C-alpha cells in the first residue's frame, strides 16, 4: 500500500454517521467499529474515492500536522481497516 493507493469499501460494509462518530458495520461478520476525529476524516476521504496521499493532505491541513506524519498515520489506519476487511486495497 502506498500514497497512490485508492482503497475501496467492500459491498458488505456499511457506514453511518451517528452523532460525531461514523459507525462501520461489516454485514458479513456482524462486526462494527466506531471512528471519530482524524479516523473519521480519513474514512470520509477514502469513501469519496481519494487516494491515501490525498487523504493525508487533508489530515495535514485540517489538523496542522506535518505531511510525513499524516502520511504515516493514514497508511497505518487504512492498513488496519484492510486487515479487518472494512476496506480492500
Residue frames relative to the residue before (quaternion, step in Angstrom):
aa qw qx qy qz dx dy dz
X 1.0000 0.0000 0.0000 0.0000 0.00 0.00 0.00
X 0.0120 0.7988 -0.6004 0.0358 3.55 -0.94 0.93
X 0.7379 -0.4476 0.2797 0.4206 3.58 -1.27 0.08
X 0.6480 0.5039 -0.3248 0.4698 3.59 1.22 -0.32
X 0.4755 0.6874 -0.4259 0.3464 3.58 1.29 -0.25
X 0.1190 -0.7593 0.6365 0.0647 3.52 -1.19 0.74
X 0.1752 -0.8077 0.5553 0.0929 3.59 0.11 1.25
X 0.2445 -0.7643 0.5796 0.1416 3.55 -1.20 0.53
X 0.4676 -0.6511 0.5236 0.2885 3.52 -1.27 0.47
X 0.4129 -0.7124 0.5042 0.2604 3.61 -0.68 1.04
X 0.6299 -0.5816 0.3578 0.3701 3.60 -1.08 0.61
X 0.6788 0.4960 -0.3012 0.4500 3.60 1.11 -0.54
X 0.6267 0.5172 -0.3413 0.4724 3.61 1.26 0.02
X 0.1102 -0.7822 0.6130 0.0162 3.53 -0.82 1.11
X 0.0829 -0.7777 0.6182 0.0786 3.57 -1.18 0.50
X 0.0198 -0.7823 0.6223 -0.0193 3.52 -1.12 0.80
X 0.4090 -0.6785 0.5565 0.2502 3.51 -1.13 0.76
X 0.0088 0.7729 -0.6324 0.0504 3.55 -0.81 1.08
X 0.7999 -0.0959 0.0137 0.5923 3.56 -0.16 1.27
X 0.7818 -0.2616 0.2349 0.5150 3.56 -0.75 -1.11
X 0.6578 0.5006 -0.2836 0.4860 3.57 1.31 0.08
X 0.2686 -0.7071 0.6227 0.2002 3.54 -1.19 0.59
X 0.2127 -0.7710 0.5920 0.0993 3.54 -0.82 1.05
X 0.1797 -0.7677 0.6115 0.0673 3.55 -0.86 1.09
X 0.0499 -0.8080 0.5869 -0.0133 3.58 -0.78 1.02
X 0.2184 -0.7391 0.6261 0.1180 3.54 -0.85 1.05
X 0.3230 -0.7896 0.4924 0.1725 3.58 -0.26 1.28
X 0.6218 0.5610 -0.3418 0.4264 3.60 1.11 -0.61
X 0.7903 0.3010 -0.1525 0.5114 3.59 0.91 -0.87
X 0.4235 -0.7062 0.4619 0.3293 3.58 1.21 -0.46
X 0.5129 0.6385 -0.4273 0.3829 3.60 1.25 0.04
X 0.0624 -0.7880 0.6106 0.0474 3.53 -1.13 0.67
X 0.1528 -0.7678 0.6198 0.0555 3.51 -1.26 0.61
X 0.2408 -0.7474 0.5986 0.1587 3.54 -1.12 0.67
X 0.0515 -0.7879 0.6134 0.0141 3.56 -0.96 0.88
X 0.0325 0.7855 -0.6175 0.0257 3.53 -1.05 0.77
X 0.7644 0.3710 -0.2613 0.4580 3.56 -1.28 0.04
X 0.8447 -0.0487 0.0749 0.5277 3.54 -0.91 -1.00
X 0.6443 0.5310 -0.3287 0.4414 3.60 0.92 -0.86
X 0.6408 0.5155 -0.3223 0.4687 3.59 1.00 -0.79
X 0.6427 0.5176 -0.3211 0.4647 3.59 0.97 -0.82
X 0.6346 0.5111 -0.3282 0.4778 3.61 0.99 -0.78
X 0.6509 0.5200 -0.3176 0.4528 3.60 0.87 -0.95
X 0.6644 0.5084 -0.3079 0.4532 3.58 0.87 -0.92
X 0.6502 0.5165 -0.3144 0.4600 3.57 0.97 -0.84
X 0.6600 0.4947 -0.2983 0.4803 3.59 0.94 -0.91
X 0.6744 0.5020 -0.3042 0.4479 3.60 0.92 -0.87
X 0.6512 0.4870 -0.3067 0.4948 3.59 1.24 -0.38
X 0.5918 -0.6232 0.3403 0.3816 3.59 1.30 0.12
X 0.4445 0.7015 -0.4541 0.3226 3.58 1.22 0.25
X 0.5273 -0.6094 0.4892 0.3336 3.54 -1.24 0.49
X 0.6616 -0.4888 0.3765 0.4262 3.56 -1.28 0.20
X 0.6251 0.5384 -0.3319 0.4575 3.58 1.07 -0.70
X 0.6505 0.4987 -0.3097 0.4818 3.57 1.01 -0.79
X 0.6308 0.5187 -0.3279 0.4749 3.59 1.02 -0.78
X 0.6508 0.5154 -0.3135 0.4611 3.58 0.97 -0.84
X 0.6294 0.5323 -0.3360 0.4557 3.59 1.01 -0.74
X 0.6268 0.5191 -0.3292 0.4789 3.58 1.05 -0.76
X 0.6548 0.5065 -0.3135 0.4651 3.60 0.91 -0.91
X 0.6560 0.5160 -0.3203 0.4480 3.59 0.85 -0.92
X 0.6902 0.4845 -0.2724 0.4634 3.57 0.97 -0.86
X 0.7391 0.4443 -0.2391 0.4462 3.58 0.76 -1.06
X 0.7864 0.3201 -0.1509 0.5064 3.58 1.03 -0.76
X 0.3945 -0.7654 0.4414 0.2523 3.57 1.33 0.22
X 0.4229 0.6425 -0.5174 0.3750 3.55 0.71 1.17
X 0.5810 -0.5859 0.4134 0.3851 3.56 -1.16 0.44
X 0.6632 -0.5624 0.3395 0.3586 3.54 -1.16 0.73
X 0.6514 0.5276 -0.3297 0.4344 3.61 0.89 -0.86
X 0.6573 0.4989 -0.3060 0.4747 3.58 0.97 -0.85
X 0.6474 0.5149 -0.3146 0.4656 3.60 0.94 -0.88
X 0.6516 0.5186 -0.3146 0.4555 3.59 0.94 -0.87
X 0.6650 0.4980 -0.3016 0.4678 3.59 0.91 -0.92
X 0.6666 0.5075 -0.3018 0.4549 3.59 0.94 -0.87
X 0.6439 0.5165 -0.3202 0.4649 3.58 0.97 -0.83
X 0.6673 0.4926 -0.3058 0.4675 3.59 0.85 -0.93
X 0.6540 0.5135 -0.3190 0.4548 3.61 0.91 -0.84
X 0.6844 0.4866 -0.2897 0.4593 3.59 0.83 -0.97
X 0.6811 0.4822 -0.2941 0.4660 3.58 0.84 -0.96
X 0.6064 0.5498 -0.3529 0.4533 3.61 1.03 -0.69
X 0.6489 0.5070 -0.3154 0.4716 3.59 1.01 -0.79
X 0.6511 0.5031 -0.3215 0.4686 3.59 1.00 -0.76
X 0.6195 0.5247 -0.3366 0.4771 3.59 1.07 -0.72
X 0.6360 0.5347 -0.3254 0.4513 3.61 0.94 -0.88
X 0.7296 0.4242 -0.2258 0.4865 3.57 1.02 -0.81
X 0.5295 -0.6716 0.3818 0.3506 3.58 1.30 0.05
X 0.4868 0.6740 -0.4267 0.3558 3.58 1.27 0.27
X 0.7494 0.1386 -0.1210 0.6360 3.57 1.33 -0.21
X 0.2110 -0.7331 0.6225 0.1749 3.55 -1.28 0.37
X 0.3114 -0.7752 0.5201 0.1780 3.58 -0.98 0.77
